[in-house]
Amino acid sequence: MADLPTVPSYITVHLGAPNAPAENVTVRFTDYIKNVASSEIYPNWPPEALRANILAQISYTLNRVYTEYYPSRGYDFDITNDTRYDHAYTKDGEVFDTISLIVDEIFNNYIRRKGAVEPLAAKFCDGRITMCSGLLQWGTVELANQGYSTLQILQYYYGNDIELVENAPLTDKTQSYPGVALSRGSFGDDVRTIKNELNRIRRNYPAIPSIDTNTSVFDGDTEEAVKAFQQIFNLTPDGIVGKATWYQIKRIYAAVKRLSELTSEGLTIPEVERVFRTNLRIGDSGVEVEALQYYLAFLGYFYPQLPPIPINGFFDELTRDAVFSFQNEYGLPVTGEVDLNTYYNIERQYRNAVADLPANYQSAIGEPYPGRFLVEGDRGEEVRVIQGYINRIGRTDPAVPEITVDGIFGPQTKQAVIAIQARLGVEQNGAVGPVEWVEIITRGNNI
């Protein structure tokens, strides 16, 4: 739930109750909605009634996908075909032409509350045999025959504070887990997401300590909050957000905000928007590009198939060629663009290379970055090294305070790093990532 909602190309349906030993089938999202609509409503209903029902089915399904309702509970599917929980779906069931045409027209539209982000959990029932607080399917026919529009029908049942989102983008990704565990020293939008979600969960579980959500770094406070969460929910309290912890956080967050209910607290854009770019390509510039170039330049000293590149913050043709070479070498799609998967693989290979270095090694581009953010509370030789370089900078830059070189990342070191980050124009979180490391080492060597 760290992005705006998208429509999945495919959806996996469990043909039974959640705990039942039943078959999973993966089908196109459009085929799934056509099958559900053909199973639950009649093709000869008025067009406005059909559209209202289909939009409710789309929104409810997208809510299940977006909140990762079943994956966060340990299941390997997105939705069931048990009508006690979800929609009627019949494997290889008949699809009516009238319904098929409407679904093709509106499959990437959905309902949401005004001011909220997530697709509405648009619950419904038939309105004759069963009644509910959501949409009544047979009631939509009566309203359509009275001249109600599709939106008016939906507002009649779900309230006037709903709106329709049209032409939502399609995606092949339905699960949010980034593919790598987050731990002390991790950085980025996934960390921001976890910190925000833990802070919201804390309102219901006050034993979880508060976290500063103004930064995107996984610091010591975040580690302690994760450990507290893990202890409460019977997970190994290691302070690492692996897949199990990630989805348990998702499940509890969705529960406390009631995201799968009509009475949802709602998600707002600031809660889900991403700050950092997820794709880097030729023509881009900035600190993310500089960090990418640092990794590739370092790896280039050990892998001759990677061409040498300058660390200048500009994604030029040389950088693209290095990305081409890396992707080809490690069996990734050779696009010349850096998505999260490519970036994580570059980081992983960098960390592996650093771990194999002999003691006291110094590369042609200076002391090697340790492969993770250094944060307040860290101790060790990497901290001592960066403190020494910070003091070199401080001799000529009065904005950077002099600090004790003791290998302990304390408040003084953090404030000095913040001063350097202010000069760089990057997030002032007081942690040393690849961008800060390159800048500190480079500037320190030039003094």
C-alpha positions as CSV (number, residue, x, y, z in Angstrom):
1,M,0.0,0.0,0.0
2,A,2.8,2.4,-0.7
3,D,1.5,3.5,-4.1
4,L,-1.6,4.8,-5.7
5,P,-4.1,2.1,-6.7
6,T,-3.6,0.3,-10.0
7,V,-5.5,-2.4,-11.8
8,P,-3.7,-5.8,-11.9
9,S,-3.4,-7.5,-15.3
10,Y,-4.1,-10.8,-13.6
11,I,-5.8,-11.9,-10.4
12,T,-5.5,-15.2,-8.5
13,V,-8.8,-16.7,-7.3
14,H,-9.1,-19.4,-4.6
15,L,-12.0,-21.7,-5.5
16,G,-13.4,-22.1,-2.0
17,A,-13.4,-20.6,1.4
18,P,-10.0,-19.1,2.5
19,N,-9.0,-22.1,4.6
20,A,-10.5,-24.7,2.3
21,P,-8.1,-27.0,0.3
22,A,-9.2,-25.7,-3.1
23,E,-7.6,-24.9,-6.4
24,N,-6.2,-21.5,-7.2
25,V,-6.7,-20.1,-10.7
26,T,-5.0,-17.1,-12.2
27,V,-7.1,-15.2,-14.8
28,R,-7.1,-11.9,-16.5
29,F,-8.7,-9.2,-14.3
30,T,-11.2,-8.3,-17.0
31,D,-12.1,-12.0,-17.4
32,Y,-12.6,-12.3,-13.7
33,I,-15.0,-9.3,-13.5
34,K,-16.9,-10.5,-16.5
35,N,-17.3,-13.9,-14.9
36,V,-18.4,-12.5,-11.6
37,A,-20.9,-10.1,-13.1
38,S,-22.3,-12.8,-15.3
39,S,-22.7,-15.0,-12.2
40,E,-24.4,-12.3,-10.0
41,I,-26.5,-10.0,-12.2
42,Y,-28.7,-10.4,-15.3
43,P,-27.7,-9.1,-18.7
44,N,-31.1,-7.7,-19.5
45,W,-31.0,-5.3,-16.6
46,P,-31.0,-1.5,-17.5
47,P,-27.5,-0.4,-18.6
48,E,-27.2,2.0,-15.7
49,A,-27.9,-0.7,-13.2
50,L,-25.4,-3.0,-14.9
51,R,-22.7,-0.4,-14.7
52,A,-23.4,0.4,-11.0
53,N,-23.2,-3.3,-10.1
54,I,-20.1,-3.9,-12.1
55,L,-18.4,-0.8,-10.6
56,A,-19.2,-2.1,-7.2
57,Q,-17.7,-5.5,-8.1
58,I,-14.5,-3.9,-9.5
59,S,-14.1,-1.6,-6.5
60,Y,-14.5,-4.4,-4.0
61,T,-12.1,-6.6,-5.8
62,L,-9.5,-3.8,-6.1
63,N,-9.9,-3.1,-2.4
64,R,-9.0,-6.7,-1.7
65,V,-6.0,-6.5,-4.0
66,Y,-4.8,-3.0,-2.8
67,T,-5.0,-3.9,0.9
68,E,-3.4,-7.3,0.2
69,Y,-6.2,-8.7,2.3
70,Y,-5.3,-12.3,1.8
71,P,-1.5,-12.2,1.2
72,S,-1.2,-10.3,4.5
73,R,-2.8,-13.3,6.1
74,G,-0.4,-15.7,4.6
75,Y,-2.5,-16.9,1.6
76,D,-1.2,-17.2,-1.9
77,F,-4.2,-15.7,-3.6
78,D,-6.0,-12.4,-4.0
79,I,-9.6,-13.3,-3.5
80,T,-11.9,-16.3,-3.0
81,N,-15.1,-17.3,-4.9
82,D,-16.9,-18.0,-1.6
83,T,-19.8,-15.5,-1.4
84,R,-19.6,-15.5,2.4
85,Y,-16.4,-13.5,1.9
86,D,-16.2,-12.3,-1.7
87,H,-17.8,-12.7,-5.1
88,A,-19.4,-15.6,-7.0
89,Y,-16.9,-16.9,-9.6
90,T,-17.4,-20.0,-11.6
91,K,-14.4,-21.6,-13.3
92,D,-15.0,-21.6,-17.1
93,G,-18.4,-20.0,-16.4
94,E,-20.5,-18.4,-19.1
95,V,-20.0,-14.7,-19.9
96,F,-22.8,-12.6,-21.4
97,D,-22.0,-10.4,-24.3
98,T,-23.8,-7.3,-22.8
99,I,-21.8,-7.6,-19.6
100,S,-18.5,-8.3,-21.5
101,L,-18.9,-5.1,-23.5
102,I,-19.5,-3.0,-20.4
103,V,-16.6,-4.5,-18.5
104,D,-14.2,-3.8,-21.4
105,E,-15.4,-0.2,-21.2
106,I,-15.1,0.4,-17.4
107,F,-12.8,-2.3,-16.0
108,N,-10.2,0.3,-14.9
109,N,-12.7,2.6,-13.2
110,Y,-13.5,2.3,-9.5
111,I,-15.3,4.0,-6.6
112,R,-13.6,5.8,-3.7
113,R,-14.5,8.2,-1.0
114,K,-13.7,11.8,-1.7
115,G,-10.3,12.6,-0.1
116,A,-9.4,8.9,0.2
117,V,-7.1,6.9,-2.0
118,E,-8.1,3.3,-1.7
119,P,-10.9,1.7,-3.8
120,L,-14.1,1.5,-1.8
121,A,-14.9,-1.8,-0.2
122,A,-18.2,-1.6,-2.1
123,K,-20.1,-4.4,-0.4
124,F,-23.4,-5.5,-1.9
125,C,-26.1,-8.2,-1.7
126,D,-29.1,-9.2,-3.8
127,G,-31.7,-7.2,-1.9
128,R,-34.3,-9.9,-2.0
129,I,-33.0,-13.0,-0.3
130,T,-30.3,-11.2,1.6
131,M,-30.1,-7.6,2.9
132,C,-27.0,-5.6,3.8
133,S,-25.8,-2.0,4.4
134,G,-24.3,-1.8,1.0
135,L,-25.7,-1.9,-2.6
136,L,-28.9,-3.9,-3.2
137,Q,-28.6,-5.5,-6.6
138,W,-32.3,-5.7,-7.4
139,G,-32.7,-2.2,-6.0
140,T,-30.4,-0.8,-8.7
141,V,-32.9,-2.0,-11.3
142,E,-35.7,0.0,-9.7
143,L,-33.5,3.1,-9.4
144,A,-32.4,2.8,-13.1
145,N,-36.0,2.5,-14.2
146,Q,-36.7,5.7,-12.3
147,G,-34.0,7.5,-14.4
148,Y,-31.1,7.4,-11.9
149,S,-27.7,7.6,-13.5
150,T,-24.9,5.2,-12.6
151,L,-23.3,7.6,-10.2
152,Q,-26.6,8.5,-8.6
153,I,-27.3,4.8,-8.0
154,L,-24.0,4.4,-6.3
155,Q,-24.4,7.5,-4.2
156,Y,-27.9,6.3,-3.2
157,Y,-26.3,3.3,-1.5
158,Y,-22.8,4.4,-0.6
159,G,-23.4,8.1,0.1
160,N,-22.9,11.4,-1.7
161,D,-19.2,11.6,-0.6
162,I,-18.1,9.0,-3.2
163,E,-16.6,9.6,-6.6
164,L,-15.5,7.6,-9.6
165,V,-11.8,7.2,-10.6
166,E,-11.5,6.6,-14.3
167,N,-8.7,5.0,-16.4
168,A,-6.5,3.8,-13.5
169,P,-3.2,2.4,-14.8
170,L,-2.6,-1.3,-15.3
171,T,0.2,-3.1,-13.6
172,D,1.6,-6.7,-13.4
173,K,2.6,-6.3,-9.7
174,T,-0.1,-7.0,-7.1
175,Q,2.1,-7.5,-4.0
176,S,3.9,-4.7,-2.2
177,Y,6.8,-6.5,-0.5
178,P,9.9,-5.0,-1.9
179,G,11.7,-8.4,-2.3
180,V,14.5,-7.5,0.3
181,A,14.3,-7.3,4.0
182,L,14.4,-3.9,5.6
183,S,16.7,-3.4,8.6
184,R,18.8,-0.8,10.4
185,G,20.5,1.2,7.7
186,S,17.9,0.7,5.0
187,F,16.5,3.7,3.2
188,G,13.7,4.8,0.8
189,D,10.0,4.9,0.3
190,D,9.4,1.4,1.6
191,V,11.0,2.5,4.9
192,R,8.8,5.6,4.9
193,T,5.8,3.4,4.4
194,I,6.6,1.0,7.3
195,K,7.4,3.9,9.6
196,N,4.0,5.6,8.8
197,E,2.1,2.4,9.3
198,L,3.7,1.6,12.6
199,N,3.0,5.0,13.9
200,R,-0.7,4.6,13.0
201,I,-0.8,1.1,14.5
202,R,0.7,2.6,17.7
203,R,-2.5,4.5,18.4
204,N,-4.2,1.1,19.0
205,Y,-1.1,-0.5,20.4
206,P,0.7,2.1,22.5
207,A,3.5,-0.3,23.6
208,I,5.0,0.4,20.2
209,P,7.3,3.4,20.5
210,S,6.8,6.5,18.4
211,I,9.0,7.0,15.3
212,D,10.1,10.1,13.5
213,T,8.4,9.8,10.1
214,N,10.0,12.9,8.6
215,T,12.9,10.9,7.3
216,S,13.2,7.8,5.1
217,V,15.9,6.0,7.0
218,F,15.6,2.9,9.1
219,D,17.2,4.1,12.2
220,G,17.5,2.8,15.8
221,D,14.1,4.1,16.8
222,T,12.5,2.3,13.9
223,E,14.3,-0.9,14.8
224,E,12.9,-0.7,18.4
225,A,9.4,0.0,17.1
226,V,9.7,-3.1,14.8
227,K,10.8,-5.2,17.7
228,A,7.9,-4.1,19.8
229,F,5.5,-4.8,17.0
230,Q,7.0,-8.3,16.5
231,Q,6.7,-9.1,20.2
232,I,3.1,-8.1,20.3
233,F,2.2,-10.2,17.3
234,N,4.3,-13.3,18.1
235,L,7.0,-12.8,15.5
236,T,10.8,-13.2,16.0
237,P,11.8,-9.8,17.6
238,D,14.8,-9.2,15.5
239,G,13.9,-5.7,14.4
240,I,14.1,-6.8,10.7
241,V,11.1,-6.3,8.4
242,G,11.2,-9.5,6.3
243,K,8.2,-10.8,4.4
244,A,6.3,-12.1,7.4
245,T,6.7,-8.9,9.4
246,W,6.0,-6.8,6.3
247,Y,2.6,-8.5,5.7
248,Q,1.7,-8.6,9.4
249,I,2.2,-4.8,9.5
250,K,0.0,-4.5,6.4
251,R,-2.7,-6.7,7.9
252,I,-2.8,-4.8,11.3
253,Y,-2.6,-1.4,9.5
254,A,-5.5,-2.3,7.3
255,A,-7.5,-3.5,10.3
256,V,-7.0,-0.5,12.5
257,K,-7.9,1.8,9.6
258,R,-10.8,-0.5,8.6
259,L,-9.6,-0.3,5.0
260,S,-11.7,-3.3,4.0
261,E,-14.9,-1.9,5.4
262,L,-17.4,0.7,4.1
263,T,-16.6,2.7,7.2
264,S,-12.9,2.9,6.3
265,E,-10.8,5.6,8.0
266,G,-9.4,6.1,4.5
267,L,-5.9,6.6,3.1
268,T,-4.8,10.0,1.9
269,I,-2.3,10.8,-0.8
270,P,0.4,11.9,1.6
271,E,0.2,8.5,3.2
272,V,0.8,6.6,0.0
273,E,2.8,8.9,-2.4
274,R,6.3,8.0,-3.1
275,V,9.1,10.6,-2.7
276,F,11.9,8.8,-4.5
277,R,11.9,7.8,-8.1
278,T,11.4,4.1,-8.8
279,N,12.9,4.2,-12.3
280,L,16.1,5.9,-13.4
281,R,16.8,6.4,-17.1
282,I,18.9,8.4,-19.5
283,G,18.4,12.1,-19.0
284,D,17.7,11.9,-15.3
285,S,19.8,13.7,-12.7
286,G,20.2,14.0,-9.0
287,V,21.3,12.3,-5.9
288,E,19.7,9.0,-6.8
289,V,21.7,8.9,-10.0
290,E,24.9,9.8,-8.1
291,A,24.3,6.8,-5.7
292,L,23.7,4.5,-8.7
293,Q,26.9,5.7,-10.4
294,Y,28.9,5.2,-7.2
295,Y,27.8,1.5,-7.0
296,L,28.5,0.9,-10.7
297,A,31.8,2.7,-10.6
298,F,33.0,0.7,-7.6
299,L,31.9,-2.6,-9.2
300,G,33.7,-1.6,-12.4
301,Y,37.0,-2.1,-10.6
302,F,36.3,-5.8,-10.0
303,Y,34.2,-6.6,-13.1
304,P,35.9,-5.5,-16.4
305,Q,32.7,-6.1,-18.3
306,L,31.3,-2.9,-16.6
307,P,32.7,0.2,-18.4
308,P,34.1,3.0,-16.2
309,I,31.8,5.9,-15.5
310,P,32.1,9.3,-13.8
311,I,30.2,10.0,-10.7
312,N,28.5,13.2,-11.7
313,G,24.8,12.8,-10.9
314,F,23.8,12.8,-14.6
315,F,22.3,9.6,-16.2
316,D,24.2,9.9,-19.5
317,E,25.0,7.3,-22.2
318,L,28.0,6.0,-20.2
319,T,25.8,5.3,-17.3
320,R,23.2,3.6,-19.5
321,D,25.9,1.4,-21.1
322,A,27.1,0.4,-17.6
323,V,23.5,-0.5,-16.7
324,F,23.1,-2.5,-19.9
325,S,26.3,-4.4,-19.1
326,F,25.2,-5.1,-15.5
327,Q,21.7,-6.3,-16.5
328,N,23.2,-8.6,-19.1
329,E,25.7,-10.0,-16.7
330,Y,23.2,-10.8,-14.0
331,G,20.3,-12.1,-16.2
332,L,18.0,-9.1,-15.8
333,P,15.9,-7.6,-18.5
334,V,18.3,-5.5,-20.6
335,T,16.6,-2.2,-20.7
336,G,19.2,0.3,-19.8
337,E,16.8,1.7,-17.2
338,V,17.0,1.1,-13.5
339,D,13.9,-0.1,-11.8
340,L,13.7,-1.3,-8.2
341,N,14.7,-4.8,-9.1
342,T,17.8,-3.7,-11.0
343,Y,18.7,-1.2,-8.2
344,Y,18.4,-3.9,-5.5
345,N,20.6,-6.3,-7.5
346,I,23.2,-3.6,-8.0
347,E,23.2,-2.9,-4.2
348,R,23.4,-6.6,-3.4
349,Q,26.4,-7.1,-5.7
350,Y,28.0,-4.0,-4.2
351,R,27.6,-5.3,-0.6
352,N,28.9,-8.7,-1.7
353,A,32.0,-7.1,-3.2
354,V,32.6,-5.0,-0.1
355,A,32.2,-8.0,2.2
356,D,35.0,-9.8,0.3
357,L,37.5,-6.9,0.5
358,P,40.7,-7.4,2.5
359,A,41.3,-5.3,5.6
360,N,42.4,-1.7,5.1
361,Y,41.4,-1.8,1.4
362,Q,41.0,1.6,-0.3
363,S,39.7,1.8,-3.8
364,A,40.6,4.3,-6.5
365,I,37.4,6.2,-5.6
366,G,38.2,6.3,-1.9
367,E,37.1,4.3,1.1
368,P,34.4,1.9,0.1
369,Y,30.9,2.7,1.3
370,P,29.9,-0.1,3.8
371,G,26.7,-1.0,1.8
372,R,24.1,0.4,4.2
373,F,23.2,3.7,5.8
374,L,25.2,4.6,8.9
375,V,22.8,5.9,11.6
376,E,22.9,7.3,15.1
377,G,23.8,4.6,17.5
378,D,26.2,2.7,15.1
379,R,29.7,1.9,16.2
380,G,32.8,0.7,14.4
381,E,35.6,1.4,12.0
382,E,33.2,2.8,9.2
383,V,32.0,5.4,11.6
384,R,35.5,6.3,12.6
385,V,36.5,6.6,9.0
386,I,33.7,9.0,8.1
387,Q,34.2,11.0,11.3
388,G,37.8,11.7,10.2
389,Y,36.7,12.8,6.8
390,I,34.0,15.0,8.3
391,N,36.6,16.8,10.4
392,R,38.7,17.4,7.3
393,I,35.7,19.1,5.7
394,G,35.0,21.1,8.9
395,R,38.5,22.7,8.8
396,T,37.5,24.7,5.7
397,D,33.7,24.7,6.0
398,P,32.5,26.6,9.2
399,A,29.0,25.2,8.7
400,V,30.3,21.7,9.5
401,P,31.1,21.3,13.3
402,E,34.2,19.5,14.5
403,I,33.4,16.2,16.1
404,T,35.2,13.5,18.2
405,V,36.7,10.7,16.1
406,D,35.7,7.8,18.4
407,G,33.9,5.4,16.1
408,I,30.6,6.1,17.9
409,F,27.8,7.7,15.8
410,G,26.4,10.1,18.4
411,P,24.4,13.3,18.3
412,Q,27.5,15.4,17.3
413,T,28.2,13.2,14.3
414,K,24.5,13.3,13.3
415,Q,24.5,17.1,13.4
416,A,27.6,17.3,11.3
417,V,26.0,15.0,8.7
418,I,22.9,17.1,8.7
419,A,25.0,20.2,7.9
420,I,26.6,18.4,5.0
421,Q,23.2,17.2,3.7
422,A,21.9,20.8,3.9
423,R,24.8,21.7,1.5
424,L,23.8,18.9,-0.8
425,G,20.1,19.7,-0.8
426,V,19.1,16.1,0.2
427,E,16.9,14.8,3.0
428,Q,18.4,16.0,6.3
429,N,18.0,12.8,8.2
430,G,21.5,12.7,9.8
431,A,22.3,9.3,8.3
432,V,25.2,8.5,5.9
433,G,24.1,6.9,2.7
434,P,26.0,6.4,-0.5
435,V,25.4,10.0,-1.6
436,E,26.7,11.4,1.7
437,W,29.5,8.9,1.7
438,V,30.7,9.9,-1.8
439,E,30.5,13.6,-1.0
440,I,32.3,13.3,2.4
441,I,35.1,11.1,1.1
442,T,35.6,13.1,-2.1
443,R,35.6,16.5,-0.4
444,G,37.8,15.2,2.4
445,N,40.4,13.8,0.0
446,N,40.5,17.2,-1.9
447,I,41.4,19.1,1.3
